[in-house]
Amino acid sequence: MDVVAGCRAFLAVATQGSFTAGAASVRIPQSVASRRVAALEAHLSARLLDRSSRTVAVTSVGRDLLPTARRLVDLAEALVEDAERARRRPLRCGVPDTLDLTALARFAAGTGHVVDPVPLPRARRVEAVRDRDLPVALVPVPPDEAAWTGVLGVGARPGLLRAPTFRWSSLRRGRAAGRAEEGVRRCWLLPEDDVPHVRDVVVRAATAAGLQPVQVGVADSPVAALAHVLDGGDVVLATRPEARTWRLDWRPLAGAALVRGLAVLAGREEDARRVRGEFADAVADLWEDV
């Protein structure tokens, strides 16, 4: 039987002293209140109400059980309220820390404010899910394993990139410049792209173009990468939306496209399915130019 419903009817009748008034106070028919109290009495093997007179009186057993019945009903109502709050609580989702506030706000709005994006570096996002600090995060994966992808190119100070596409050989120094590091132009990778399927491709392409090993580096943070770029002739590997946010000119790479892939890492498959399904379009909007 429904013990909570029985207790609620019992409390209402005991408080009002009448099945009719008690039923009305909890908005159920009098016959339903009577059945629920009778079922509770049968379940407990004890008479709770004395129906022998015009008014309904609480028996001695009923008086002893009133406090417990009230606690049970209160806990049931608290459970419903807690469940409602839990349904409204946003799902905290780790996202790349290369995203600006506008992109994060658009992402939250695109999910109906059900997802709360938390910008973190790549390694920290993975740790946060594994340590259960976050329920879910977007993490970089090879394109063939990705749920979403973004094309990578290079960003540079406005006016520095002349050609419609970027060639690695454009960073090569002339023979007269020697091999000293001073004055060498570099391509900086964001920590987000310090993964084999991106880093190794860039290193191979740069080597094939005759660049020195020092000309490809991984920045400590997006801010550090941008500082290097704004300070001189360096470039940064980035998506077009990232470059636009940072007010950089952007060019795609000449030849085969280089892609950043994202997948969902979650402690519970239920959360992963929600992000991949219910919120897929909102995630895709973060790479709107792809």
Backbone hydrogen bonds in HBPLUS format (Angstrom, degrees):
<---DONOR---> <-ACCEPTOR-->    atom                        ^
c    i                          cat <-CA-CA->   ^        H-A-AA   ^      H-
h    n   atom  resd res      DA  || num        DHA   H-A  angle D-A-AA Bond
n    s   type  num  typ     dist DA aas  dist angle  dist       angle   num
A0006-GLY N   A0002-ASP O   3.00 MM   4  6.27 155.5  2.06 149.4 157.1     1
A0007-CYS N   A0003-VAL O   2.83 MM   4  6.07 158.6  1.87 152.4 157.9     2
A0008-ARG N   A0004-VAL O   2.87 MM   4  6.09 154.1  1.93 149.3 156.9     3
A0009-ALA N   A0005-ALA O   3.04 MM   4  6.25 160.6  2.07 147.1 151.4     4
A0010-PHE N   A0006-GLY O   2.91 MM   4  6.10 160.2  1.95 148.4 154.7     5
A0011-LEU N   A0007-CYS O   2.90 MM   4  6.04 166.0  1.92 151.5 154.5     6
A0012-ALA N   A0008-ARG O   3.05 MM   4  6.21 157.8  2.10 144.1 150.3     7
A0013-VAL N   A0009-ALA O   2.98 MM   4  6.19 168.0  2.00 156.3 158.6     8
A0014-ALA N   A0010-PHE O   2.90 MM   4  5.98 164.6  1.93 152.1 157.2     9
A0015-THR N   A0011-LEU O   2.93 MM   4  5.97 154.0  2.00 145.1 151.7    10
A0016-GLN N   A0012-ALA O   3.03 MM   4  6.15 160.4  2.06 147.4 152.6    11
A0017-GLY N   A0013-VAL O   2.70 MM   4  5.55 136.2  1.89 146.1 157.2    12
A0056-VAL N   A0017-GLY O   3.19 MM  39  5.07 174.9  2.19 129.4 128.3    13
A0022-GLY N   A0018-SER O   2.84 MM   4  5.73 154.4  1.91 139.3 148.0    14
A0023-ALA N   A0019-PHE O   2.89 MM   4  5.80 159.3  1.94 139.4 145.2    15
A0024-ALA N   A0020-THR O   3.09 MM   4  6.28 157.8  2.14 143.3 149.6    16
A0025-SER N   A0021-ALA O   2.99 MM   4  6.21 147.3  2.10 145.4 153.8    17
A0026-VAL N   A0023-ALA O   3.24 MM   3  5.50 138.7  2.42 101.4 111.9    18
A0028-ILE N   A0023-ALA O   3.00 MM   5  5.20 168.2  2.01 140.2 144.1    19
A0027-ARG N   A0024-ALA O   3.15 MM   3  4.77 158.2  2.20  95.9 102.2    20
A0032-VAL N   A0029-PRO O   3.10 MM   3  5.26 123.5  2.43  99.3 113.0    21
A0033-ALA N   A0029-PRO O   3.09 MM   4  6.49 160.1  2.13 153.9 159.1    22
A0034-SER N   A0030-GLN O   2.97 MM   4  6.22 158.6  2.02 149.9 155.8    23
A0035-ARG N   A0031-SER O   3.03 MM   4  6.25 159.2  2.07 143.4 148.7    24
A0036-ARG N   A0032-VAL O   2.92 MM   4  6.12 160.9  1.96 152.9 158.2    25
A0037-VAL N   A0033-ALA O   3.02 MM   4  6.20 162.1  2.05 151.5 155.7    26
A0038-ALA N   A0034-SER O   3.01 MM   4  6.16 163.9  2.03 149.1 154.1    27
A0039-ALA N   A0035-ARG O   2.87 MM   4  6.05 154.7  1.94 147.3 154.3    28
A0040-LEU N   A0036-ARG O   2.95 MM   4  6.16 152.1  2.02 143.7 151.2    29
A0041-GLU N   A0037-VAL O   2.90 MM   4  6.18 158.6  1.95 153.2 158.8    30
A0042-ALA N   A0038-ALA O   2.98 MM   4  6.22 154.7  2.04 145.3 152.1    31
A0043-HIS N   A0039-ALA O   2.88 MM   4  6.08 153.3  1.95 143.5 151.4    32
A0044-LEU N   A0040-LEU O   2.92 MM   4  6.14 151.4  2.01 148.7 155.8    33
A0045-SER N   A0041-GLU O   2.78 MM   4  5.66 114.3  2.22 135.2 151.8    34
A0046-ALA N   A0041-GLU O   3.11 MM   5  5.25 153.5  2.18 141.2 147.5    35
A0059-THR N   A0048-LEU O   2.98 MM  11  5.34 167.1  2.00 127.2 131.3    36
A0050-ASP N   A0057-ALA O   2.58 MM   7  5.01 171.7  1.59 159.4 162.5    37
A0057-ALA N   A0050-ASP O   3.15 MM   7  5.01 165.5  2.17 142.1 143.2    38
A0063-ARG N   A0059-THR O   2.85 MM   4  6.21 153.4  1.92 151.7 158.4    39
A0064-ASP N   A0060-SER O   3.14 MM   4  6.41 154.1  2.21 143.1 149.4    40
A0065-LEU N   A0061-VAL O   3.02 MM   4  6.31 142.0  2.17 145.3 156.2    41
A0065-LEU N   A0062-GLY O   3.10 MM   3  5.08 123.1  2.44  92.6 107.3    42
A0066-LEU N   A0062-GLY O   2.91 MM   4  6.03 121.5  2.26 144.7 159.5    43
A0069-ALA N   A0065-LEU O   2.89 MM   4  6.07 163.9  1.91 161.4 166.7    44
A0070-ARG N   A0066-LEU O   2.91 MM   4  6.12 155.4  1.97 153.7 160.3    45
A0071-ARG N   A0067-PRO O   2.97 MM   4  6.26 157.4  2.02 146.0 152.1    46
A0072-LEU N   A0068-THR O   2.93 MM   4  6.18 158.2  1.98 151.0 156.9    47
A0073-VAL N   A0069-ALA O   3.05 MM   4  6.29 160.3  2.08 148.6 153.0    48
A0074-ASP N   A0070-ARG O   2.89 MM   4  6.08 163.9  1.91 152.3 157.3    49
A0075-LEU N   A0071-ARG O   2.85 MM   4  6.02 157.9  1.90 149.7 155.6    50
A0076-ALA N   A0072-LEU O   2.97 MM   4  6.17 152.4  2.05 144.0 151.7    51
A0077-GLU N   A0073-VAL O   2.98 MM   4  6.27 156.8  2.03 150.3 156.0    52
A0078-ALA N   A0074-ASP O   2.88 MM   4  6.13 151.5  1.96 145.1 153.8    53
A0079-LEU N   A0075-LEU O   2.84 MM   4  6.05 147.1  1.95 143.7 152.7    54
A0080-VAL N   A0076-ALA O   3.15 MM   4  6.47 153.4  2.22 144.2 149.9    55
A0081-GLU N   A0077-GLU O   3.07 MM   4  6.35 159.4  2.11 146.7 152.1    56
A0082-ASP N   A0078-ALA O   2.83 MM   4  6.02 158.1  1.87 149.5 155.8    57
A0083-ALA N   A0079-LEU O   2.91 MM   4  6.08 153.4  1.98 145.2 152.6    58
A0084-GLU N   A0080-VAL O   3.03 MM   4  6.28 152.8  2.10 145.4 152.2    59
A0085-ARG N   A0081-GLU O   2.99 MM   4  6.29 156.8  2.05 148.1 154.2    60
A0086-ALA N   A0082-ASP O   2.87 MM   4  6.08 154.1  1.94 146.4 154.1    61
A0087-ARG N   A0083-ALA O   2.93 MM   4  6.19 147.9  2.04 144.1 152.4    62
A0088-ARG N   A0084-GLU O   3.09 MM   4  6.35 143.8  2.23 140.6 150.0    63
A0089-ARG N   A0085-ARG O   2.91 MM   4  6.06 127.1  2.19 141.7 156.0    64
A0091-LEU N   A0114-VAL O   2.58 MM  23  6.09 154.3  1.64 155.0 155.0    65
A0116-ASP N   A0091-LEU O   2.89 MM  25  5.73 160.3  1.93 124.3 130.3    66
A0093-CYS N   A0116-ASP O   2.99 MM  23  6.03 161.9  2.03 139.4 142.9    67
A0118-VAL N   A0093-CYS O   2.75 MM  25  5.72 162.1  1.78 146.5 146.0    68
A0094-GLY N   A0136-VAL O   2.93 MM  42  6.39 157.8  1.98 140.1 141.3    69
A0138-LEU N   A0094-GLY O   2.82 MM  44  6.05 159.7  1.86 157.5 159.6    70
A0095-VAL N   A0118-VAL O   2.96 MM  23  5.78 157.5  2.01 128.6 131.9    71
A0120-LEU N   A0095-VAL O   2.99 MM  25  6.18 159.9  2.03 175.8 176.4    72
A0104-LEU N   A0100-ASP O   3.01 MM   4  6.34 159.7  2.06 153.8 160.2    73
A0105-ALA N   A0101-LEU O   2.83 MM   4  5.98 158.3  1.87 148.2 154.2    74
A0106-ARG N   A0102-THR O   2.87 MM   4  6.06 155.8  1.92 147.0 154.0    75
A0107-PHE N   A0103-ALA O   2.91 MM   4  6.10 150.8  2.00 143.7 151.8    76
A0108-ALA N   A0104-LEU O   2.94 MM   4  6.24 162.2  1.98 150.3 154.4    77
A0109-ALA N   A0105-ALA O   2.87 MM   4  6.08 162.0  1.90 149.8 155.1    78
A0110-GLY N   A0106-ARG O   2.80 MM   4  5.89 149.3  1.89 141.9 151.0    79
A0111-THR N   A0108-ALA O   3.25 MM   3  5.37 145.0  2.38  98.3 108.1    80
A0113-HIS N   A0108-ALA O   2.75 MM   5  4.85 151.5  1.83 164.2 156.0    81
A0112-GLY N   A0109-ALA O   2.99 MM   3  5.05 160.3  2.03 109.2 112.5    82
A0114-VAL N   A0111-THR O   3.27 MM   3  5.59 157.2  2.32 104.5 111.1    83
A0125-ARG N   A0121-PRO O   2.97 MM   4  6.25 149.3  2.07 156.9 166.3    84
A0126-VAL N   A0122-ARG O   3.27 MM   4  6.63 160.1  2.31 154.6 158.6    85
A0127-GLU N   A0123-ALA O   3.07 MM   4  6.33 165.0  2.09 149.3 153.6    86
A0128-ALA N   A0124-ARG O   2.82 MM   4  5.91 155.8  1.88 146.7 153.6    87
A0129-VAL N   A0125-ARG O   3.20 MM   4  6.47 154.1  2.27 148.0 152.6    88
A0130-ARG N   A0126-VAL O   3.08 MM   4  6.31 166.4  2.10 151.6 155.9    89
A0131-ASP N   A0127-GLU O   2.72 MM   4  5.85 149.0  1.82 152.8 161.4    90
A0133-ASP N   A0128-ALA O   2.68 MM   5  4.79 138.3  1.85 152.8 158.4    91
A0134-LEU N   A0128-ALA O   3.07 MM   6  5.33 150.8  2.15 119.3 117.0    92
A0132-ARG N   A0129-VAL O   3.09 MM   3  4.87 154.6  2.16  98.0 105.6    93
A0267-GLY N   A0135-PRO O   3.03 MM 132  5.60 159.6  2.07 150.0 154.1    94
A0137-ALA N   A0265-LEU O   2.81 MM 128  5.28 143.9  1.94 151.4 162.3    95
A0265-LEU N   A0137-ALA O   2.83 MM 128  5.28 168.4  1.85 162.5 165.3    96
A0139-VAL N   A0263-ALA O   2.88 MM 124  5.47 161.1  1.92 152.4 158.4    97
A0263-ALA N   A0139-VAL O   2.88 MM 124  5.47 154.4  1.94 152.7 160.7    98
A0141-VAL N   A0261-GLY O   2.95 MM 120  5.11 152.0  2.03 116.2 123.6    99
A0145-GLU N   A0142-PRO O   2.89 MM   3  5.52 161.3  1.92 123.7 130.1   100
A0146-ALA N   A0143-PRO O   3.15 MM   3  5.00 163.0  2.18 103.8 108.8   101
A0147-ALA N   A0262-LEU O   2.85 MM 115  6.01 153.5  1.92 150.7 157.0   102
A0148-TRP N   A0262-LEU O   3.21 MM 114  5.25 158.2  2.26 146.8 149.4   103
A0262-LEU N   A0148-TRP O   2.83 MM 114  5.25 157.4  1.88 158.5 157.7   104
A0150-GLY N   A0260-ARG O   2.84 MM 110  5.13 143.7  1.97 142.4 154.0   105
A0260-ARG N   A0150-GLY O   2.79 MM 110  5.13 176.0  1.79 157.1 157.6   106
A0152-LEU N   A0258-LEU O   2.74 MM 106  5.44 173.9  1.74 167.4 165.5   107
A0153-GLY N   A0238-ALA O   2.82 MM  85  5.59 169.9  1.83 156.6 157.9   108
A0238-ALA N   A0153-GLY O   2.97 MM  85  5.59 158.0  2.02 134.8 141.8   109
A0154-VAL N   A0251-ARG O   2.96 MM  97  5.58 157.1  2.01 156.9 162.1   110
A0251-ARG N   A0154-VAL O   3.02 MM  97  5.58 150.8  2.11 150.6 159.9   111
A0155-GLY N   A0236-VAL O   2.80 MM  81  5.23 154.6  1.86 146.7 154.9   112
A0236-VAL N   A0155-GLY O   2.99 MM  81  5.23 152.7  2.07 142.5 151.1   113
A0156-ALA N   A0249-ASP O   2.92 MM  93  5.39 146.7  2.04 144.1 154.1   114
A0249-ASP N   A0156-ALA O   2.94 MM  93  5.39 149.3  2.03 165.2 162.1   115
A0160-LEU N   A0157-ARG O   3.07 MM   3  5.73 161.2  2.10 146.8 147.5   116
A0166-PHE N   A0252-PRO O   2.85 MM  86  6.09 163.9  1.88 156.1 161.1   117
A0254-ALA N   A0166-PHE O   2.91 MM  88  5.51 164.6  1.94 147.3 142.4   118
A0170-SER N   A0167-ARG O   2.96 MM   3  5.67 161.5  1.99 119.0 124.9   119
A0171-LEU N   A0168-TRP O   3.07 MM   3  5.88 169.9  2.08 123.9 127.2   120
A0172-ARG N   A0169-SER O   2.99 MM   3  5.12 159.3  2.03 107.0 113.7   121
A0177-ALA N   A0174-GLY O   3.05 MM   3  5.53 156.0  2.11 112.9 120.3   122
A0178-GLY N   A0175-ARG O   3.41 MM   3  6.03 166.6  2.43 114.9 118.1   123
A0184-VAL N   A0181-GLU O   3.07 MM   3  5.45 163.0  2.10 135.9 134.9   124
A0235-VAL N   A0186-ARG O   2.92 MM  49  6.40 161.1  1.96 160.0 166.3   125
A0187-CYS N   A0215-GLN O   2.77 MM  28  6.12 160.2  1.81 158.2 160.8   126
A0217-GLY N   A0187-CYS O   3.11 MM  30  6.49 162.8  2.14 155.9 160.2   127
A0188-TRP N   A0235-VAL O   2.82 MM  47  6.24 164.5  1.85 150.0 153.2   128
A0237-LEU N   A0188-TRP O   2.95 MM  49  6.23 164.1  1.97 163.9 166.5   129
A0189-LEU N   A0217-GLY O   2.73 MM  28  6.09 159.5  1.77 156.6 163.9   130
A0219-ALA N   A0189-LEU O   2.88 MM  30  5.99 159.7  1.92 160.7 165.8   131
A0193-ASP N   A0190-LEU O   2.83 MM   3  5.41 145.3  1.95 117.0 126.2   132
A0194-ASP N   A0191-PRO O   3.16 MM   3  5.06 168.1  2.18 105.9 108.4   133
A0198-VAL N   A0195-VAL O   3.01 MM   3  5.68 159.0  2.06 124.3 130.9   134
A0199-ARG N   A0195-VAL O   2.76 MM   4  5.62 153.2  1.83 166.6 167.5   135
A0200-ASP N   A0196-PRO O   3.08 MM   4  5.21 147.2  2.19 123.7 133.8   136
A0202-VAL N   A0198-VAL O   3.05 MM   4  6.32 160.9  2.09 157.6 162.9   137
A0203-VAL N   A0199-ARG O   2.95 MM   4  6.20 166.5  1.97 156.7 160.4   138
A0204-ARG N   A0200-ASP O   3.01 MM   4  6.12 161.6  2.05 144.4 149.3   139
A0205-ALA N   A0201-VAL O   3.01 MM   4  6.18 161.6  2.04 147.4 152.6   140
A0206-ALA N   A0202-VAL O   2.86 MM   4  6.03 162.8  1.89 156.2 161.0   141
A0207-THR N   A0203-VAL O   2.92 MM   4  6.03 159.2  1.97 148.3 154.0   142
A0208-ALA N   A0204-ARG O   2.93 MM   4  6.09 161.1  1.97 147.7 153.1   143
A0209-ALA N   A0205-ALA O   3.06 MM   4  6.25 135.1  2.27 137.1 148.7   144
A0209-ALA N   A0206-ALA O   3.17 MM   3  5.07 127.9  2.46  90.8 104.5   145
A0211-LEU N   A0206-ALA O   2.99 MM   5  5.40 163.6  2.01 156.4 151.9   146
A0210-GLY N   A0207-THR O   2.96 MM   3  5.15 160.3  1.99 108.8 114.2   147
A0215-GLN N   A0212-GLN O   2.90 MM   3  5.46 161.0  1.94 119.7 126.1   148
A0216-VAL N   A0213-PRO O   3.40 MM   3  6.15 171.4  2.41 121.3 121.8   149
A0225-ALA N   A0221-SER O   3.04 MM   4  6.33 159.9  2.08 153.2 158.5   150
A0226-LEU N   A0222-PRO O   2.97 MM   4  6.16 164.3  2.00 149.5 153.6   151
A0227-ALA N   A0223-VAL O   2.91 MM   4  6.11 151.0  2.00 147.4 155.7   152
A0228-HIS N   A0224-ALA O   3.12 MM   4  6.38 157.0  2.17 148.5 153.2   153
A0229-VAL N   A0225-ALA O   3.11 MM   4  6.41 157.3  2.16 148.4 154.7   154
A0230-LEU N   A0226-LEU O   2.90 MM   4  6.09 166.4  1.92 154.9 158.1   155
A0231-ASP N   A0227-ALA O   3.05 MM   4  6.01 131.2  2.30 138.5 150.3   156
A0232-GLY N   A0229-VAL O   3.41 MM   3  5.81 157.4  2.46 106.5 112.2   157
A0243-ALA N   A0239-THR O   3.04 MM   4  6.34 164.5  2.06 155.0 159.1   158
A0244-ARG N   A0240-ARG O   2.89 MM   4  6.11 157.8  1.94 155.4 161.9   159
A0245-THR N   A0241-PRO O   2.97 MM   4  6.15 157.9  2.02 145.7 151.3   160
A0246-TRP N   A0242-GLU O   3.02 MM   4  6.31 151.5  2.11 148.4 156.1   161
A0248-LEU N   A0243-ALA O   2.85 MM   5  5.03 175.1  1.86 149.9 150.4   162
A0247-ARG N   A0244-ARG O   3.05 MM   3  4.92 159.6  2.09 102.6 108.3   163
A0271-ASP N   A0268-ARG O   3.08 MM   3  5.55 125.3  2.39 109.1 120.6   164
A0272-ALA N   A0268-ARG O   3.24 MM   4  6.63 159.5  2.29 149.4 155.4   165
A0273-ARG N   A0269-GLU O   2.88 MM   4  6.11 159.9  1.92 153.8 158.2   166
A0274-ARG N   A0270-GLU O   3.17 MM   4  6.41 150.3  2.26 140.5 148.2   167
A0275-VAL N   A0271-ASP O   3.13 MM   4  6.45 162.2  2.16 153.5 156.6   168
A0276-ARG N   A0272-ALA O   2.95 MM   4  6.15 169.2  1.96 156.1 159.5   169
A0277-GLY N   A0273-ARG O   2.83 MM   4  5.75 140.4  1.99 141.3 151.5   170
A0278-GLU N   A0274-ARG O   2.82 MM   4  5.06 107.5  2.35 122.3 140.9   171
A0279-PHE N   A0274-ARG O   3.06 MM   5  6.44 147.8  2.16 155.7 161.2   172
A0280-ALA N   A0277-GLY O   3.39 MM   3  5.25 171.2  2.39 105.5 107.6   173
A0283-VAL N   A0279-PHE O   3.14 MM   4  6.48 155.5  2.20 154.2 160.7   174
A0284-ALA N   A0280-ALA O   2.95 MM   4  6.21 162.7  1.99 151.2 156.4   175
A0285-ASP N   A0281-ASP O   3.00 MM   4  6.22 143.0  2.14 143.5 152.6   176
A0286-LEU N   A0283-VAL O   2.97 MM   3  5.51 153.7  2.04 113.6 121.7   177
A0287-TRP N   A0284-ALA O   2.93 MM   3  5.56 156.8  1.99 116.6 123.8   178
A0290-VAL N   A0287-TRP O   3.06 MM   3  5.82 169.3  2.08 126.2 129.5   179
